[in-house]
Amino acid sequence: MIRFGRAICGDLHQAERREWWLANARGGYAAGTIAGSLTRRDHGLLIAPVDPPLGRRLVWVKADAELIDGERSWPLFTNRWSGGTISPAGYVHIETFCLDGCIPVWLFAVGLIRVEARIWLEPDADTTYVAWRLLPGPEQGMRKLSLRVRLMVNDRDHHGQTMPGEFAPVLEADEAGLRVCRPGFALTLRTCGGIIMPVRQWIENFDLPVERERGLSDRDNHLQVGEVRLDLLPGKWVGIVGSLVGDPSPDLEAALERRLKWQQGVLDQAARQVPEMAAPPDWIAQLLLAADGFIFSRPLPARPDGKSVIAGYPWFGDWGRDTMICLPGLTLATGRQEWARDILLTFARFVDRGMLPNVFPGAGAKPDYNTVDATLWFFEAWRAYIEASGDRETLARVFPVLAEIVDWHLKGTRYGIRVDPGDGLLRAGEPGVQLTWMDAKVGDRVVTPRIGKPVEINALWYNALCIMAGFAEMLGRPADPYRNLAERVRLSFAGFADERTGGLYDVIDGPAGNDGSIRPNQILAVSLPHSPVASDQQKRIVALCGDRLLTSYGLRSLAAGEPDYKPHYTGDPWRRDGAYHQGTVWAWLLGHYALAEYRVRGDADLALQRLGAMRDHLFDAGLGTVSEIFEAEPPHLPGGAPSQAWSVACVIEAWWRLQRVRAQV
């Protein structure tokens, strides 16, 4: 589906703004640009969890190939240097670029010579393959063509930088290849059709324009450790494999077949388990492959098969809120019910004082619980899982945990999170703490503190109580306590009605009273399965959000014309964080708007059309995936993480649910 010709590949700006991303189900990844240049710190051929589960480090950076024909040579790679120099400009030789599933594929054309290149990750292993093959053509059998490949490595945090000399590994060469070693680290590099000659040379002053745009340091340095000579024969794969796992197999064809089989298995699994996914449109199939890349293994001592969700590449780990919002789209719509159960049970072990962690702990660290909504999304994730699986046995196991969560919210837990005994609504917040998904903080200033009773928090609270009533009935336990609490919340929810806008206040009973800022949080009061507002109010909410917040790629986080509205998401971290939820468009909300619009209009085709514009975005930024955010004003340039889990998941989930509706008509 994703394919470009010379008009994009031969334009450096266009080729660099488009990035490929690969994941390996362990939290590791690889990433780069169509042009082959490095533009951000997180680009590389192997970024692996050297310190599991998510102590990710850049270990293999580049494999720069030069095509050799006797006395002549042509670069098949591109590098940027400080001062703005582009040398060499190998991107000019790219005839086409495409994704084969998620695998990036380049076709280089120099006169009669055509060379295909591919990069892929071994499934469930910290192993990367880089391969080339000469395509058959006139006189190719008569020419002696080869590749000279320079191998660059590193050993740093994937968000960090390296100064020359900081990384001083031991190089161990043998006939099979090269080992790059230091305490706690050993990268094995093996050739497939050639030999590696050890070389130790620092390559300095790579220019990183994306980091400069973000107001961060824009230089980096990497260590060249070897040079490879590969003879090219028509139709035969040659290349290099780099791995942190023992001695990797040099069989390129078998390795490529494993990766292709893995990808097809993702689509086949969805087709077998989810009828709506038996023949999805091409862009939904592409998103199914993208969705697979966010799930990774997170073993725990008491749960070795634990799983979790990478919230986004390259910056995020596994977040409680994002994981619960993502779960239906990443697992249930893809036919992975067992993954949904594993994720839910993994997180259930970390419930503390009625709260789910906001950020999952790293090795030896304690979890952070500074979130009010992650726990409430936990109920919705369980509802979706039980609806899809009918797994009463697991529900019975977890029901006491869910009941305890409700009890903690009634009596009060961290950060002022407590049900107001006067109206049954949920209050949350303390000065200096950001608890909702609008969680940007600039220095000590919380940009959107939202202390009081946020609208989506209480929509989620009502939804959770209704879910608990249903679960109790299913298990033959008393349901009236939850049903009565939910009814009280529904009646009190009328206090959110804002006669001025026809929608809902964003926060009520805050330190300064009610907040009438037009924000998208109110859409959840319509899109969630259990809505606390009547149908006429639902229509007004959807109309307001559609008129003031809707864009092709999601909902603005604040309506234009509001005092704090920021039309652009640019500049250093302080400026960007200040605009993060002050107008910036969030893709994850597009699916919720589509579901809400269907609820009030009953037109599934119209709601599906809202999602269709996202197909075009798959050809931009993170290819085949969905960006975290977009600028508030047209042309809505993508920003933030180029591959974001809830952006992908919420589009998939909405498409799946709307397709189910159409199938029932």
NORVEN-V518474 format. One line per field, one symbol per residue. psi: psi as a letter, one per 20 degrees, with the letter a starting at -180 (. if undefined). A space follows every 10 residues. Layout:
psi = ???
//
This chain:
psi = goqqahhghi ogghhhipqq pqrjjjirrq qarghjqpir hjqrhooqmh nqhkmpqohp gqnoppppnd iqqppkrqqq qqijpoprmi hijogqqrpn dipppqopoo cippppqqpr qppkqmpppp qqqppqrpjh iiqnqrpopp pprrnrqija rpqpihomrp poqahicppo qrpjpopppq qnkaqppppo ppoqlppnhh hghjkrpkqr qqppirpppp ppqpippqbq ppqjncoqpj ngghghhggh hgghhghhgg hhhohijhmr rhhhhhhhhg hhiiprpmqq himijqqapp hqpihqbppg ggghhhgghh ggijklhhgg gggghghhij ppkkqqqgpq qapjrqqpkm qhhghhhggh ggggghghhk nhghghhigh gghhggghhh ipbqkjoqpo ihiiqpqqqq pjpohrhmkq pocjppgnhk pcnqghghgh ggggghghgg ggghjkrpih ghhhgghggg ghhhiipohg iibqqhpqkr hjbqojpori hhhhihhqho pjqrhhhghh gggghhhihp rhjapqipqq iqhjpoiqnr arhggghhig kkhppphhig hhgghghhhh hjnhgghhhh hhhhghhijq copjaprgrq qhqqklpqab piopghgggh gggggghhhh ghhi.
//
